Amino acid sequence: MPIARHRTQQQNACGLKTVVLVLALVAVGELLLLLQPRHTQHSMLEMHDDARGLFGREQRRGGGSPCSTRQQAQASGFSTSRHRATGTPPDLQSLRGSRLLFVTFGNKAFSEFVSNWVASVQRLQLPFLVGALDSGMADVAQDQGWPFLDVSALVQGNSSMFRANFKAFRNMGATKVQLVLTLLEELGVDTVVVSDSDTSWLGDPSAHLNSYPTADMFISTDCLSHKLEDSWKAGHMQPRCGHIPGNGWGRAFNTGIFAVRNREAGKLLLTRWRDLLLDPQKSTTVTNSNATLGITDQLALNMIFDAAIPPGGVHAAPEDNHVLLLSWDAGDTLRLQPLPVLLFASGHVGFVQRLPWRHQVQPLVVHATFQRYPVSQHQVGKRARFREMDMWFLDGTEYYDPPGARYLTYTHDVRSAVEEAAASPRFNGLMPALYKHLVAASYQLAAYRDALAAARMLNRTLVLPTSWCWCDFDWTPHVLERCKIRGSDLQLPFECPADFLFSLPRMEESGVDYRVAGFLDNLQVPEAVRERKVNMQVLPYHLPPDRQPPLAALWLRMKQAQVMAAFQPFKDAPTVTIRGLRPGLLEGFTDASEQRAFDKLYTDTTRELYWCCGAHAIRGVPNSFAYELPRPFSAGYQEWRAPVLQQPTYCTNVGRENQEFLAYANHPCQFLHNSTAAALAAALV
């Protein structure tokens, strides 16, 4: 955005903008105050005047601020008495001149994730700072002894989810940017590394940053392909990876991880970014499809980058093809290095594709994006994914070694079950990818029902097995075309996060005692629990009533009394594994009321389990396919059979919005009546 034009907007917006600006000055003034020795600290009002220099460089370019600091304070009605005193956090002077400083932000609602972020950085013995977005987070940071700053005055938020309050979310973005600028200018930090609190650091990024000495700024992307980044070719025509030079579209820079060096180019970019977020006349934008979007910090930065990229695509810097050269009309430039997805992984790259480990690479950080659940349930899903991959560092003995803990885990061969169903005369080996996924989900959820029932009968904590999926999950229907998000390196079938199949939030709400897959491989679990395992094998046939069962054997259609008798010799074993569990292992509970209670528990925790998305949910066309569940124990025993899809009733009555998706060979509207489409869809996996 040209600076002169922005100055005009500032002059026209003095009323509203000065409210936000004064709060920014207070927050910055607090930073300067904390950096002063106790005997030289000025009053807060004096620090406000001193803090004007932090904004002065940009203002001097445009001829000064339209309002004085004191006028701004009067316009906002702000007084220093409203500003919460934070006490004295750990000595921030130790951060001055740091080579590398890690920074995150959070409010009380995200304090658990901030704590995990801190733990991950502390393991690397790197300096860090927490920006507290409300008083609750400041209390947590102070109690823990973390270096922190209470910047809640600028954000004007509360202890709830910030994304539900757009104004607070936007102010939070401006806060992040201003604090980074302050750390560079006032503390003389060489490089500030900023990451969201839902990141977990596994390595020191210094070596990577140092390998690009000309870069002013580094930023992560939502690119889902290492293949594309490895080839680094122009004109690849794949979404989300448009940061590769010579590609004119598909850029997806993600502000969840970025780093800025203490150079004029980087500081000017931060100033431009901050000013856009503080500009009340630039709070929304209209897309090419006439959708109105609120300009968040991430969208704002992408808009700023877009203004510096010609229509033909981004250009590489002359000295390094992996550094981008951005040029604005005002004449300033920025050298930007897109962080590689193998080392700076998104949630999809890290948790769904698991690309770094497929390529024998240890990522430096993983960002828990690309979540399965709505925003209100994000924390449960993110925590579980971190736990599955050993990136959650907050669990202690109460989780890994509670008193008297005994575990039940199980394995199943869902891949063989899917191939067996595909080999039936109905398919003759040509089962479409979506169909395989729905069969696999039904099988695994039925096996889980029996395992959970057995765990409750035996009073053991259930450890989930590895989940397997044949279709990726995405809110955009293009995923149905190949059961993959476009532009990803996903290989089908794949080990998927537990939340692809299970409703972990409902399980936790209902008090299900469970652990995620891989729990027993964690070294924090006592060795006696990990090593003293008893394996119980499920026989591949029904056991006649008059036949004595072998030791450590289970069989299909067991009654509760038989389960108790089979496990009795191993009742003191800390861990028992049911190997080869197949749906239909149990008939149910002996006590009718206990059986009804379990049926309700299972129903409550498996509501609304589905695969998405195969269309836009408009004009009577559903966008999802429900997972088929076993009928309740109280309805009588029933052997598991692969679900049978029926021809949808809406196939010939769709609007233009869904014609593309229902025409995919992998959609039931095609493969259920078209053998060619069925063959094409089966070839996807």
Steps between C-alpha positions, in 0.01 A plus 500: 500500500659837404599690811356833385159346441513337841578830669183650348297214638657553842395863501141406412487228766647678801201426723487122493860429415643709780318282754691202373823694452504632855452149632792395284709778650408385850603144422828616348554737787459210737769312313740792532412540866577137572834538326605785729677442832260548790660826619478665156145406404285794391132536556276318256390828342863602445569165341206560268675813373829313463326224310407738222842433352399145428240624255692811402704362211196416293320816608794723402489358150143616463525833678406407855202366684168682449440508875733550795541226757312702761216568252487131421467418868212745534328358191523149634399578855798293608668555835799331653291379792317265263823328408567187703833494679681181417746497784862433413553208263838331467780737397440582134840661480640152444321497164671816376719434198390137475612325185166323479186566704189282487165672556143378532172651611196368681215572734375291791286284268820380331724490806538124471637533148723790600636279777575222252663752266721623783592144596599423141724809478651444844606150395713670232645744757409801288389844626130578474233754583125456549258775404209478745178606328294517820558521873436129546785410268723756672425331834595160358824634354594679820426193713718288271784751500499547122626817332174667393327824417139582577376656174131453576435876489544503124303186428191595703399137505411255773574144605282340233580379150633803311378383160142548618573873547629640171599837642703340777651252256606782269640702789693194610661489156605864528637429847715216372646713225567802720671294767731338245588845369567619855724204578709571193527875553517530879660174611728465201408136446667367186216268392153463649327167435123520551275196509144437611447329831375187320849429370743256656872555446720195453824661384699822483433677167827695509679283245218541251475875551876541471501315168307793347707803605336740253144434622337782696200290601396135515144368498322165495253399232199271468667314214427126534766360268867432559523374141411844367742675732774251418459551125452880541360538150305784345150444368415195710133610521440354847319683781663632817854475359501818291798636693728311263638755249323511166156406632232762467242366745452273800709687756407414859734666748415413860585743780490219755879478465717788383836655580630853438858618503599836643530677167326804357317295236347273762410784735336696220292193412392467863403868509290466185338184639419661834354810338269296278363318805449828686323665207122491570428558132686181409319249719333306217564408139283362220622194310461427129194290588343799680558352844582750775787394723627655820865595465684303766874525558563210262281636223650846548853371451402298194336812354818698562708229334259481206547871440872435452466204263444551126216315321741249348604369838754561769863560402805345662777715639799505264735354759278211615219325314337395829469859623219712356550862401193713572482857366238763586401809305651717773840366396577282802582131471499193722685173469266228623589134555204258500569242770511143363211276596715208615669711768217742583200271467134591499250275672425322173865445408587391853197314635311379192766436237786462752727611220812579704522148637420346163812678376705415812506865605440635849296821471607805693142596587147380435201736489165341590304638206258313268279390787214252473272669754320837516687786666323446834647147518844572355687465827396137555600400149829688506598359837425145386704541181795636695472208741491243219825640360675551838490879474289570809732566794257583781382155602651370821460197723125560528478417129782250449504325838180556701460283810370153422482561127437198278465521126321316224620548147412322181601446140290426196565427135274755337701494178430130450133558583476771234673286238275207587193719449644632173558144375133406543292434185337840546828673415731236349796689640384838369382682812516882467724690740211673679323167543815349651523786745139457613550124540819559699334755726207267570736213582720705733208661683339159554830362632533802727150436640598148608838611635343782702242260641773254598699778665200600710429138594861459613536848654795582276601814312462455126797578276392575144672325211643663190218631283495433126327708233447468126379859444636829622261739675446855380224758514529567125338236271798480264647246742250243369658496154797287612439466875789744541519874546624643174871561495584265789746208506261273691525128426188283540421328729667686785536502876264781592452700820250348742264794445437385143296212645419582862327795662765570762318805640185293564709220650659742744167668579351157579790403726642221283832395652730458201852559374607581145678259267867457583449577869671178612807582291563821691800475732313692770280193546668285768713221359299240690185615320668509160681169531258284699245448228264208462377422149155347458422366154157505341432167332382520138200277574214454745585282798246219557338513846638158594860579412754615757647833386879524468689720745518866395243445225187693413235424243204665332167549676633476855276563797616722783556206733722336238700819460555524875607137519740531207672803653504368857851343477636836391301731727817644656681559172550875448435472126294252301483512121219342301665399176295460185183649646209469262160668525250269666734389777239564770130433541465768764463541875330258736317771692230668288536842663877492456449405136260789443744739665780383272281522190422860593868576557595359161217685328589827672867474402443399137233750400559681173799297387540545128733556208502844337470650254353375175292803404371833619212446742241697308171428319449162663846364417685373811870577522596200712466123530417359842706218646293185558499392864418165663155471647471521880576192709145518636364448146661158480819356357579562136807403303684787338452534128642760266256788448305508175468841339172589335460715191445858620164651409644837407735389219292644217376807684796721586586860436804627319683539831525120537509369146878471497516299823217259420670432166813364668548128440551467876148628580224241564287674238755370250659180624178334617358481148800553272754217487757719328474758778526222759821374339647850488409566864644163605829586330549793737623265771 
